């Protein structure tokens, strides 16, 4: 990640709801961040597996190739997972997560609505997958 280019941008303060990895905690946090780019994920069923693909676009860059980021046994249905995400987003619209990328860089990933959509989570036209769209921010101190 071109971190040096990111630091030329303005630092922002963002407040978000940290729900923790298992969803059990709900703590409001405020962090200093620099906008880094966008991420889009596709979740689909392949056989008996739930697979997730991701694309990234860093500031002043182009979209990366689609990359497989997760493959695990399917639990429940795809539409059930989609409905649960929509419900959770309606209840906690500022819920976000911090992920680590590269060499220990902490990134705040927040839902965002892309051009042409009405929400950050939507079904594919064939209904066999759903998409999620995020803004990404590098956390700075």
HELIX and SHEET records of a PDB file:
HELIX    1   1 UNK A    3  UNK A    6  1                                   4    
HELIX    2   2 UNK A   78  UNK A   91  1                                  14    
SHEET    1   A 8 UNK A  67  UNK A  73  0                                        
SHEET    2   A 8 UNK A  49  UNK A  58 -1                                        
SHEET    3   A 8 UNK A  27  UNK A  46 -1                                        
SHEET    4   A 8 UNK A  12  UNK A  18 -1                                        
SHEET    5   A 8 UNK A  95  UNK A 101  1                                        
SHEET    6   A 8 UNK A 105  UNK A 111 -1                                        
SHEET    7   A 8 UNK A 129  UNK A 140 -1                                        
SHEET    8   A 8 UNK A 121  UNK A 123 -1                                        
END                                                                             
